[in-house]
Amino acid sequence: MHGNIDPITRDVFQQQLVGIAEEMSMALRRAAFSSIIWDMYDYACGLFTPAGEMMAQAETIPAQLGIMSTALKHVSDAIPRKSWRPGDVLVCNDPFRGCTHTMDIVLFSPVFAGGELVAVTSTIAHHIDIGGKIPGTEAADNIEVFAEGLILPPLKLVEEGRPNQAIFDIVAANVRDPYACQGDLRAQIAGCRTGERRIAELWAQHGLEPAAALTRSCLDYAETYMRRTIAAMPNGRHVAEVLIEDDVTTDDPISLKVAVTVTGDSLTVDWTGTSAQRDNALNVPIASTLSMVNYAVKCIVAPEIAQNEGCNRPVRLVVPEGTVLNPKRPAAVSVRHLAQQALADCVLKAMAPLAPQRAAAGCHVSFPTFAAGGFDDRRPKRQDDGAAPYYVISDIIGGGMGGHAAGDGMDAVDTHGGNCALLSAEVMETLSPFRVLRTELVAGSGGAGEHRGGLGIVRDYEHLADRSVIGAYVQQTREDTRPWGLAGGSPGGKAAMILNPGRPEERPLGSKVIGQILKQGDTLRLVGAGGGGWGDPAARDPALVERDRTEGFA
């Protein structure tokens, strides 16, 4: 019992909140204009208490979900809650006010019942372009955030149900696809409104104070569960290091160093010793660092319970200011996803001895990604007046998860803070001048072990227009950055980007591409890393070895 609330009522209420968040998610996705949202799932939805604590979330993108509480605190400081009214929708995308990077636009909508603020709904969506020097906005060689497209401070996008058209007009004037961008913003509003209605219904069902008490009970239960699980772990300090490529300002890799200390029923995650912030866009805003630390800790401690703010209470974070994981404004951060994926892997590496049954070897965090834009001048795509339409498209390639004590790593997934889907070939070929020539698993890319790492993906794109501009990036391309093995397992296979593979003009592209011009007939290849292996390869079941051989995995 928790006070006078029985655990069954509490758990049913928690799942009702989760159901509301999932319904918000479906409303947003179905209303979205951009394929990166409706086909690749690069968005998130959550519910919050009036104080800004997460009550529930839809299971989409951890990297976005974990920043919502921090962003809400910044928005509330700028626009006090006492000025919020029914029908308001607040907006922000400032990475130094709790958001991720400028492409991820965050909306908050207050929910009132009986004249009181009882909850806040939130949606985040990755807008495929928010301005900047190249299509897709993300350029690894940016030095300051001011080069990374339009920055929206905390504002009322909708005020008492009336859209602030000036904000929509400013957004439209600064992006490459204003029609889709404004449509996606309205889809986010639809997601928030769905949450508003359902929360109002749930609070009416229970009453204002009982619903608030149930919410407190859910958060307190999650905290208690986490603390009791941590308390069962031995006290001690566990360290790890993960390297990632820079390849923009220097050939020297970025070092992420973490020390995870268990003391009683709490954890301290300390990043002292991590590389200083770089003069490029690989830096991670502090909200994203906090998000990915909480994600990784929960994976090890309590993956089986619903996520809410209570899960984060036992975790203390130390990140020295001026490091790559807590940069000073106006550092560029648009390509922060590479480092934040690696920081999650680093925490999991440090915590592996604390829960060997849940730990995995190093995962693909290579995140091969490209965005392209230009005029689609193919004859069937031209408009009635003969003009070629402008397009923007993006894709993300999956790789392998690390092997673990219970089995092989998963193949072809977007790990950790990502969880995005591979863009459907049919969608890409309909919306852009690219033909997908092949999408295959990379044989042998999983690290050897008693349980092998998951396999990466290779995908080839043929460019069909006269000219397009792309930005792209990848990591885990080197021996010292490839996914690590665990318990005697071998490292996973490396990632890569190649222009015109198999031709005389074939050229490796390195780990960062900024403003590459593609001509008609050019082929771009992206390769995702394989996961690290777990255990002694000699101990692998011969039947699994034979299966790998016959199915082409080895």
Summary of the structure (lengths in Angstrom):
residues: 554
radius of gyration: 23.2
end to end distance: 52.6
largest distance: 74.7
contacts: 2183
relative contact order: 0.12
helix: 32%
strand: 25%
